[in-house]
Every structure is written in C-alpha cells, then in structure tokens.
Amino acid sequence: MRQDLYSQYKLLKHLDRLIAWRDGEIVYPIAADFNLTNKCNNRCPLCVSSESRDNTTVNFEDAKRIIQELKDVGTRSIYFAGGGDPTCHENLEEIIRLTKSKDMDVAVCTNGYKMSDGVIDAIVDCCSWMRISLDADGPEIYKRTHGMSKDSFYRVIENMSKLAIKKREKNSEIVIGAAYLLGPETVSGIYNAAELCKKIGIDGIRFRPFFEWMNSEKFPEKEREIMLREFEFCNRLKSNNFSVSYPEDRLQAVVTKKIRHYDKCYVPHVITAISADLKLYPCCVLRNNPKYVLGDLKEKSFREIWESDERRKVHEKIDVNDCPNPCQYEKDNKIMHAVIEKITHSNFL
C-alpha cells in the first residue's frame, strides 16, 4: 500500500493554491466531497448522518452538470461518500467514469453491501482509492456497528474479495482499504479484522475512534489496554502489500483532552462538501448544519456561489467549537496558518 496515503503534508503539493490564497485571491477547492444520495441500505446505530437519512438523491443530469462545474474551476479530486451510501445511486458507475474522464481523481467510500459488477469494474478502473466501512471482525460485532445480519457481513466480505481479485486481474493501482471504527464494543475485534483484511487481499485497514467515544469524559481503561495490545499485534501483519494505520492525534484524544491551538479554520478555502439536496457547505463535518450553507446548486452555479460575498461571510463565521476536536483537517489548518504567519528571520533555516 502506498505509504503516503495519509501524509500530513498533502496540502504542500498544491503550493499554487496556497500562495494565491495567501495573496488574497479567490482560490477554488482542490477537493470536493460529493454526496450523491441520502439513501442507505445499512442501519448503523451511531451513524453521524442518521438525522439526514431520507430518499433525497441527486439526479443524473445534475450530477453531470456539477462535476463539469467543479472541473471548470480547477477541482482536482471528487470523493463520493455519504450522506447515504453512494452505491444506492443507480448511476454510480457512470458517475465514476465520467469524473475520471474529466481528468479528476476519484475516490469512493461505501459500506460494501451493494456492489454490482459494473460498479466494481468502474471503481477498479477509475478510482485512486476506495474504502469499505467494515467496522467488525465477524457477524456479532457487525450487528452492533451496522445493524445488519450475518448474511450481510459475509456479503460485504465477498464484495471485498471481488474488488481485490479485480484489482489483480486489471493490474490496477487503486488502493483498496477497510475502515474500522473503534469503540467499547468493537475494540476486541481489532486484530481479527486486520488479519481478515490481509487474507482477503486488500491493501490495508484504517482504525479510527467513534467521535462520540472520543469526546466522552473518560476513556474506559479496560478497552484502552485491549486497544493498545491489539495494535501491537496488528503491526506484525504489516508488509509491503498490507498496511495498518490510525490517526495518532484522534486516538490520543480519547485518553487526554486535546488543546486546539487555533481559533480560525482556513481549510474550507481549498475543500468543499455537496449534500444530496445540492446545498454547498464548507466541509463534510459541517454538512447539513444550516448555519453553514454556502449556497444552493439548484439555484446558482458552483462558480457563482464560490465567488459570492455570501460564501466569504460564511467562511468568516465558522466557529471551531462546532467542529470535532481533533478534526481530520487539523494538519491542513496548521499548514495554512503557517503560510500566513509572520516569522522572524525566516531565511535562517
């Protein structure tokens, strides 16, 4: 698996945008998180999108128009996730191929339950990476995390195997990963899940804590000890073809309260999120928060919204207290703060 998939320095590969932003120019998003539908075929008890769960779906013509508008302003990647699950959109295969044809990078995150041969082919042919939300080592934990049956778990495992086989057949460079959310009821399955993913033949597994658990007052000591031991065992599974990773800042935050060293978020100048009702938001974390609607893509083009005073006003009023701590974009915020920070004797390295 590529070792730079979770690099904290990705934003430095876009110095043109950083310099233009520093100089006060309007810069357009490098990456867009596009929710194609609010429909989902799983019943995850702790789903962060449960309040927006309905049948709202972007129609195919609107999807094509918005993808073109993102291309026209220089967006470099589109990530299809939820909202609901992107595989519940009947045109996902065509949308993936269309995005790639526009010379933009593509990624997909799915629960892996419903994956037609056409969608699997499109993902392997076109995506830079994709992730399956596995969150279990077997049917018992899967029932707790996804609210789904034993047969559903094995159906997901079968689809993961199909993806791995198709990648080898096509000699594709896609990185296929599994995601595993950590909480008191899932910690015991850490090693078995990692071992299962390696046997299936995908490229790696990514462990992350539930936000609810992370923000709790006290980390359960028993689960913490199990987690650390399981990670130590998981490291033995690492190889040139399989990775085990986790965000150290988020895991540390479940043990000790994290202090945020900035009170202003700049990252929404270089990313954006589009909900299934075609509202535009600063990022996926603030999606569906009415305080942070940048505009409506049913009424205006992406460029019109992005160049508007309304969008700038919303960016200015972002309150980091509305965000998780730590945030997944914290590393990017540090870079953007450093870009505009006045540094004495900066020529002496």
C-alpha positions in Angstrom: 0.0 0.0 0.0 1.3 3.5 -0.7 2.9 4.9 2.3 1.9 8.5 1.7 -1.9 7.9 1.7 -2.3 9.6 5.0 0.5 12.1 4.7 0.1 15.3 6.8 1.9 17.2 4.1 -0.5 16.7 1.1 -1.5 20.3 1.0 2.1 21.3 0.2 1.6 19.6 -3.2 -0.7 22.5 -4.0 1.6 25.5 -3.5 -0.1 27.4 -6.3 -3.4 27.4 -4.4 -1.7 28.2 -1.1 0.2 31.2 -2.5 -2.8 32.6 -4.3 -4.9 32.3 -1.1 -2.1 33.9 1.0 -2.1 36.8 -1.5 -5.9 37.4 -1.1 -7.0 35.8 -4.4 -10.1 33.6 -4.6 -9.0 30.0 -4.8 -11.2 27.2 -5.8 -11.4 23.8 -4.0 -8.7 21.2 -4.5 -11.1 18.5 -3.3 -14.8 18.1 -3.2 -16.8 15.7 -1.1 -20.0 14.9 -3.1 -22.9 13.1 -1.5 -24.9 11.5 -4.3 -27.8 10.3 -2.1 -29.1 10.1 1.4 -30.4 6.6 0.9 -28.6 3.8 2.8 -29.1 0.1 2.9 -27.5 -0.3 6.4 -28.8 0.6 9.8 -25.8 1.8 11.8 -26.9 2.8 15.3 -24.3 5.5 15.6 -24.4 6.9 12.1 -23.4 10.6 12.1 -25.8 11.1 9.1 -28.9 9.5 10.6 -30.7 12.8 11.0 -30.5 13.5 7.3 -31.4 9.9 6.3 -34.2 10.1 3.6 -34.6 9.3 -0.1 -33.1 12.6 -1.4 -30.9 11.7 -4.4 -29.0 13.9 -6.9 -30.5 13.2 -10.3 -28.0 12.1 -13.0 -28.3 15.3 -15.1 -27.5 17.5 -12.0 -24.6 15.2 -11.1 -23.1 15.6 -14.6 -23.5 19.3 -14.5 -21.9 19.8 -11.1 -19.0 17.5 -12.0 -18.4 19.7 -15.1 -18.6 22.9 -13.0 -16.1 21.5 -10.5 -13.8 20.6 -13.4 -14.2 24.1 -14.8 -13.0 25.8 -11.6 -10.0 23.5 -11.3 -11.1 21.0 -8.7 -8.6 18.1 -8.7 -10.5 15.4 -6.9 -14.0 14.3 -6.0 -14.8 11.9 -3.2 -18.1 10.1 -3.3 -19.3 9.1 0.2 -22.3 9.8 2.5 -24.8 11.2 3.3 -26.2 7.8 2.5 -24.2 5.2 0.6 -23.1 6.1 -2.9 -23.8 2.6 -4.1 -27.5 3.3 -3.6 -27.3 5.8 -6.5 -28.4 4.0 -9.7 -25.9 5.9 -11.9 -22.8 5.5 -9.7 -20.9 3.5 -12.3 -21.5 6.2 -15.0 -20.7 9.0 -12.5 -17.4 7.4 -11.5 -16.3 7.0 -15.1 -17.5 10.5 -16.1 -15.5 12.1 -13.3 -12.3 10.2 -14.3 -12.9 11.2 -17.9 -12.7 14.9 -16.8 -9.1 14.2 -15.6 -10.0 14.4 -11.9 -9.0 11.9 -9.2 -11.9 9.8 -7.9 -12.4 8.0 -4.6 -15.4 6.1 -3.1 -16.3 5.2 0.4 -19.1 2.6 0.8 -20.4 0.0 3.3 -19.8 -2.5 0.6 -23.2 -4.2 0.8 -24.5 -3.5 -2.7 -21.8 -3.6 -5.4 -22.7 -4.7 -8.9 -20.0 -6.0 -11.3 -20.3 -2.7 -13.2 -19.6 -0.6 -10.1 -16.7 -2.8 -9.1 -15.2 -2.5 -12.6 -15.7 1.3 -12.6 -14.1 1.6 -9.1 -11.1 -0.5 -10.0 -10.7 1.2 -13.4 -11.0 4.8 -12.3 -10.5 5.3 -8.5 -7.3 6.3 -6.9 -8.5 4.6 -3.7 -11.7 3.3 -2.2 -12.7 2.3 1.4 -15.1 -0.2 2.8 -16.6 0.6 6.1 -16.2 -2.8 7.7 -16.1 -1.9 11.4 -16.2 -5.6 12.5 -14.3 -8.9 12.5 -17.4 -11.0 12.2 -21.2 -11.1 12.3 -21.5 -10.4 16.0 -19.7 -7.0 16.0 -21.1 -6.2 12.6 -24.7 -6.5 14.0 -23.7 -3.9 16.7 -22.0 -1.5 14.3 -24.1 -1.8 11.1 -27.4 -3.2 12.5 -27.2 -5.9 9.8 -27.4 -9.7 9.7 -24.8 -12.4 9.5 -25.5 -12.9 5.8 -25.0 -9.2 5.2 -21.5 -9.3 6.8 -20.4 -12.2 4.5 -21.9 -10.4 1.5 -19.6 -7.5 2.3 -16.6 -9.8 2.6 -17.5 -11.4 -0.7 -17.5 -7.9 -2.4 -14.2 -7.0 -0.8 -12.7 -10.2 -2.3 -14.2 -9.4 -5.7 -12.5 -6.0 -5.6 -9.2 -7.5 -4.6 -9.4 -10.1 -7.4 -10.5 -7.5 -10.0 -7.6 -5.2 -9.0 -5.1 -8.0 -9.6 -6.7 -9.0 -12.9 -6.6 -5.5 -14.2 -3.2 -4.7 -12.7 -4.9 -1.6 -11.3 -3.1 0.9 -9.0 -6.2 1.5 -6.8 -5.6 1.3 -3.1 -8.4 -0.8 -1.5 -8.8 -0.3 2.2 -11.1 -1.1 5.0 -12.2 1.3 7.8 -12.7 0.1 11.3 -14.4 2.4 13.9 -13.2 2.0 17.5 -15.5 2.0 20.4 -16.1 -0.1 23.6 -18.0 -2.7 21.6 -15.5 -3.0 18.7 -12.1 -3.0 20.4 -12.0 -6.8 20.9 -12.1 -7.3 17.1 -9.2 -5.2 16.1 -6.6 -7.9 15.3 -9.0 -10.4 13.8 -10.4 -7.7 11.4 -6.9 -6.7 10.3 -6.0 -10.4 9.7 -9.2 -11.0 7.8 -8.5 -8.0 5.5 -5.0 -9.2 4.8 -6.3 -12.7 3.9 -8.9 -11.2 1.6 -6.1 -9.5 -0.3 -6.9 -5.8 0.1 -4.2 -3.2 0.7 -4.8 -2.2 4.3 -7.0 -1.3 7.2 -7.5 2.1 8.9 -8.6 2.3 12.6 -10.4 5.4 13.9 -12.4 6.2 17.1 -16.1 7.0 17.0 -16.4 10.7 17.5 -18.9 10.1 20.3 -16.5 7.9 22.2 -13.6 10.3 21.5 -15.4 13.2 23.1 -16.5 11.3 26.2 -15.3 12.4 29.6 -13.3 9.3 30.4 -11.8 6.6 28.2 -12.6 3.1 29.5 -9.3 1.8 30.9 -10.1 -1.8 30.0 -10.8 -1.0 26.4 -7.7 1.2 26.2 -5.5 -1.6 27.3 -7.0 -4.0 24.8 -6.7 -1.5 22.0 -3.0 -0.9 22.6 -2.3 -4.6 22.8 -4.3 -5.3 19.7 -2.4 -2.6 17.7 0.9 -4.1 18.8 -0.3 -7.5 17.4 -1.6 -5.8 14.2 1.9 -4.3 13.5 3.1 -7.9 12.9 0.7 -8.1 9.9 2.3 -5.1 8.1 4.1 -5.9 4.8 4.9 -4.2 1.5 1.4 -5.1 0.4 -0.6 -4.5 3.6 -0.7 -1.6 5.9 -2.2 -1.0 9.3 -2.8 2.7 10.2 -4.6 5.0 12.6 -4.7 8.8 13.2 -2.5 9.2 16.3 -4.0 12.6 17.3 -7.5 11.2 17.4 -6.5 8.2 19.4 -4.6 10.3 21.8 -7.7 12.5 22.2 -9.6 9.6 23.7 -7.1 9.4 26.5 -6.3 13.1 27.2 -8.3 16.2 26.2 -6.7 17.8 23.2 -5.9 21.6 23.2 -6.7 23.3 19.9 -4.0 25.9 19.1 -6.1 27.9 16.6 -9.5 29.6 16.7 -9.9 30.1 12.9 -10.4 27.5 10.2 -9.0 28.2 6.8 -9.3 24.8 5.2 -12.7 25.4 3.6 -11.0 27.8 1.1 -9.5 24.7 -0.5 -12.1 22.0 0.1 -15.9 21.8 -0.1 -18.8 19.4 0.5 -22.0 19.0 -1.5 -25.0 17.4 0.1 -27.6 15.2 -1.7 -30.1 18.2 -1.7 -27.4 20.1 -3.6 -26.6 22.5 -0.8 -22.9 23.6 -0.6 -21.0 23.5 2.7 -17.5 24.4 3.9 -16.6 20.7 4.6 -18.1 17.3 5.3 -18.1 17.9 9.1 -20.3 21.0 8.8 -22.5 19.5 6.2 -26.3 19.7 6.9 -25.6 22.4 9.5 -28.0 25.3 8.4 -25.5 27.9 9.9 -23.0 27.0 7.2 -24.9 26.8 3.9 -22.8 28.5 1.3 -25.4 28.3 -1.4 -27.8 26.1 -3.4 -26.5 24.5 -6.5 -30.1 24.1 -7.8 -30.3 27.9 -8.0 -26.7 29.0 -8.9 -23.7 27.6 -10.5 -20.7 26.4 -8.4 -18.6 29.4 -9.6 -21.4 31.9 -8.8 -21.7 30.6 -5.2 -17.9 30.4 -4.7 -17.3 33.9 -5.9 -20.1 35.4 -3.8 -19.9 37.6 -0.7 -22.3 35.1 1.0 -19.8 32.3 0.7 -17.0 34.5 2.2 -19.2 35.6 5.0 -20.0 32.0 5.9 -16.3 31.1 5.9 -15.5 34.1 8.2 -18.1 33.0 10.8 -17.0 29.4 11.1 -16.9 28.6 14.8 -14.3 25.8 15.5 -16.4 24.9 18.6 -18.9 23.4 16.2 -16.2 21.0 14.9 -14.8 17.8 16.4 -11.6 18.1 18.3 -9.3 16.9 16.8 -10.5 17.5 13.3 -9.4 15.4 10.3 -8.3 18.7 8.6 -6.2 19.9 11.6 -2.9 19.1 9.8 -4.0 21.2 6.8 -5.0 24.1 9.1 -1.6 24.1 10.7 0.0 24.5 7.2 -2.4 27.3 6.2 -1.8 29.2 9.5 2.0 28.8 8.9 1.7 30.2 5.4 0.2 33.5 6.6 2.1 33.7 9.9 4.8 36.3 10.1 8.0 34.6 11.0 11.1 36.4 12.2 14.4 35.6 10.4 12.7 33.2 8.1 15.7 32.9 5.9 17.7 31.3 8.6 16.7 27.6 8.4 
